[in-house]
C-alpha cells in the first residue's frame, strides 16, 4: 500500500503556495493515503470483459447542420457593450499598461 507522508504533503502545499499547519499536514496525509488505497482497490477489479468507454466505432454525429442565419447588426451589438470605440468593443487592459 502506498502512503503519502507528511513530507510529501508539505512539498505539495509549498508547490501550490498553500500555507498549512502541522495538524492539517497530518490530516491531509491520512486523507491522501486513503484515496490512494481506494484507487489501488479499483486496480484489482477484472475489467477484461468491459468495453472501453472511449470506443467510438459506432458513433454518429448527432449535431445539427450549420446554417447561416441573420444576427444583430454591429450597431445593435455595440449598444449592449459597456464600452466601445470606433466600431469595436473596448475592454480594459489586462496585461501591461494601457
C-alpha positions as CSV (number, residue, x, y, z in Angstrom):
1,X,0.0,0.0,0.0
2,X,1.3,3.4,-0.9
3,X,1.1,6.2,1.6
4,X,1.5,9.9,1.3
5,X,3.8,11.0,4.2
6,X,3.7,14.5,5.8
7,X,6.9,15.5,4.0
8,X,5.2,14.9,0.6
9,X,2.1,16.9,1.8
10,X,4.3,19.8,2.8
11,X,6.1,19.7,-0.5
12,X,2.9,19.7,-2.5
13,X,1.5,22.5,-0.3
14,X,4.7,24.5,-1.0
15,X,4.4,24.0,-4.8
16,X,0.8,25.4,-4.8
17,X,1.8,28.2,-2.4
18,X,-0.6,26.9,0.3
19,X,0.2,27.5,3.9
20,X,-0.9,24.6,6.1
21,X,-0.4,23.8,9.7
22,X,1.3,20.7,11.1
23,X,-2.1,19.4,12.2
24,X,-3.5,19.9,8.6
25,X,-0.5,18.2,7.2
26,X,-1.3,15.1,9.4
27,X,-4.9,15.2,8.3
28,X,-4.2,15.5,4.6
29,X,-1.6,12.8,4.8
30,X,-4.2,10.4,6.1
31,X,-6.8,11.5,3.6
32,X,-4.5,11.3,0.6
33,X,-3.3,7.8,1.7
34,X,-6.9,6.7,1.9
35,X,-7.7,8.0,-1.6
36,X,-4.6,6.1,-2.9
37,X,-5.8,3.0,-1.2
38,X,-9.2,3.2,-2.9
39,X,-7.6,3.6,-6.3
40,X,-5.4,0.6,-5.6
41,X,-8.5,-1.5,-4.8
42,X,-10.0,-0.4,-8.2
43,X,-6.9,-1.7,-10.0
44,X,-7.8,-5.2,-8.7
45,X,-11.2,-5.2,-10.4
46,X,-11.3,-7.5,-13.5
47,X,-12.4,-5.3,-16.4
48,X,-11.4,-7.7,-19.3
49,X,-15.0,-8.1,-20.5
50,X,-15.9,-4.5,-20.1
51,X,-15.9,-2.4,-23.4
52,X,-13.9,0.7,-23.4
53,X,-15.8,3.9,-22.8
54,X,-13.7,5.6,-25.5
55,X,-14.8,3.1,-28.2
56,X,-16.5,5.3,-30.8
57,X,-16.6,2.9,-33.7
58,X,-20.4,3.1,-33.9
59,X,-20.7,6.8,-33.1
60,X,-22.9,9.0,-35.2
61,X,-22.8,12.8,-35.5
62,X,-25.9,14.0,-33.7
63,X,-25.2,17.7,-34.2
64,X,-27.3,19.8,-36.4
65,X,-26.1,21.3,-39.7
66,X,-24.5,24.7,-39.5
67,X,-27.0,27.1,-41.1
68,X,-26.2,30.8,-41.6
69,X,-29.0,32.9,-40.0
70,X,-29.4,36.6,-39.6
71,X,-28.0,38.1,-36.5
72,X,-28.0,41.6,-34.9
73,X,-26.1,44.4,-36.6
74,X,-22.9,45.8,-35.3
75,X,-24.7,48.9,-34.1
76,X,-27.2,46.8,-32.2
77,X,-24.4,44.8,-30.7
78,X,-22.4,47.8,-29.7
79,X,-25.4,49.3,-27.9
80,X,-25.1,46.3,-25.4
81,X,-21.3,46.7,-24.9
82,X,-20.3,48.6,-21.8
83,X,-17.5,50.4,-23.8
84,X,-17.0,50.8,-27.5
85,X,-14.6,52.8,-29.7
86,X,-14.6,53.2,-33.5
87,X,-17.0,50.3,-34.1
88,X,-15.3,47.8,-31.7
89,X,-15.9,46.6,-28.2
90,X,-13.4,48.3,-25.9
91,X,-12.0,46.2,-23.0
92,X,-9.8,47.2,-20.1
93,X,-6.1,46.4,-20.3
94,X,-5.4,43.0,-18.8
95,X,-1.6,42.8,-19.1
96,X,0.8,45.7,-19.1
97,X,0.0,49.3,-19.2
98,X,-2.7,50.7,-21.5
